[in-house]
Amino acid sequence: FQCPWLLMEDGGTVVFSDIEARRFGEYLRKGGFVFVSDTWGDLAQQQFDDQIGRVLPASRYPMVDLPLDSAI
């Protein structure tokens, strides 16, 4: 929990073990930040969505698609 900012390259190929998913979720809930890039294509996006759903369950942490012109 020493890194306030993480970069995840090729996030569409990530596979977390149970302990990694649990610890990553703890990191994020404690205020950690992750920037994810390179989820090329629908399969890669689905792979990432499935894995991040193990880290932060969608029932409690829903995913929101923001438009490209969002102020955020």
Secondary structure, 3 states (H helix, E strand, C coil): CCCCEEEECCHHHCCCCHHHHHHHHHHHHCCCEEEECCCCHHHHHHHHHHHHHHHCCCCCCCCCCCCCCCCC
